[in-house]
Amino acid sequence: MAVPVNAAGPPYETILFEVDERAKVATVTLNRPERLNAFNRLMCHEVADVWRRIKHDESVNAVVLRAAGKRAFSAGLDVREPYGQPDDVWNHEDPGELLSPKWQKLWKPVVCAVQGMCTAGAFYFVNEADIVLCSEDATFFDSHVTFGMVSAIEPVGLMRRVGLGETLRMALRGNDERVCARTALRIGLVTEVVPAGTLWARADEIARGIAEKPSAATQGTVRAIWESLDKPYRAAMEQGLAYTRIGNPIGMSQVERGKAAPTGVTIR
């Protein structure tokens, strides 16, 4: 296994960032375990910065997003300290825009590994990851209404994964609705459940497998699928066709330069 190489650039205070250049995989670790990896303004801006760095780093083809500690992947927004919104309400920012790789126009595939609690604003990370897996001890819930807050943003992304019914059940029941790993797998919130001790290794294995494919193909696939969610069917199909015309010549030439395409596979 290749040895991770620390990514160049200034160190972060709330996250860890490393790049394995041989595997072409970047790893981002939420690193506030003493706060259950809850995000504050600093973490939001550091995450946005790391997404931009990954976007422009040609040595990276895939990303693992994970969290330090055993108790929680993330407890959402850190309510113990002020986020620091400006006085003018019309200039308030949504932390999700900073935490989301898709808002930052990062189209490199993101594999998200969830352990322990995942609640409230933590769904910013889960909702816009491309592949989500979790450990057997993972628990998903939306605590907003329990504390008198409207749950209005995270459910928009959650509906795209699990549908309206499951989203409303989680949003309206608050802390009373704890979705265990087995239920998360059943409703499509995650695609795989693994023992806690193998979570990080399995996420890394998946990311490495994706990173072996031409990045022109995987980035184009991610972008075409995610952008289709915001378009009518016919418009999405037409844009998808355009993306195949853009990405296929680049990706196929990369395959030809490396190794032959698998037999029995027809590229259209």
Disulfide bonds with the S-S distance in Angstrom:
none
